[in-house]
Amino acid sequence: MGDRCETYVTEVAWKDSRPRFAPVGLAPRAEAVEERFDFSDGTAHGDPGWLAVRRMPGDVASAGEWPGWLTIRAAGGALTTVRPDFVGRRQRHITSRFQVRVARP
């Protein structure tokens, strides 16, 4: 698998015993899309846009341990392990800007 992988849905036709994929038309958004997350209610990480590797985001992170913050419980799962201590959101656009505030309780 390469460094850059994307998943698209398109039609497939079989020709000469091989799949032929229909072109995928990309339609980038011209307008900016802003998302903000408020972790003060303790349920924001339950949004289906959050993801973790080989487990549910709630198994890695909590919005209730430190009210107003998303707390990631690191248990030694580096990004190179089978189950990293990671929670994130899928990048929705080719060009994106992110702002994150990191603090230690």
Secondary structure, 3 states (H helix, E strand, C coil): CCCCCCCCCCCEEEECCEEEECCCCCCCCCCCCCCCCCECCCCHHHCCCEEECCCCHHHHEECCCCCECCEECCCCCCCCCCCCCCEEECCCCCCCCCCCCCCCC
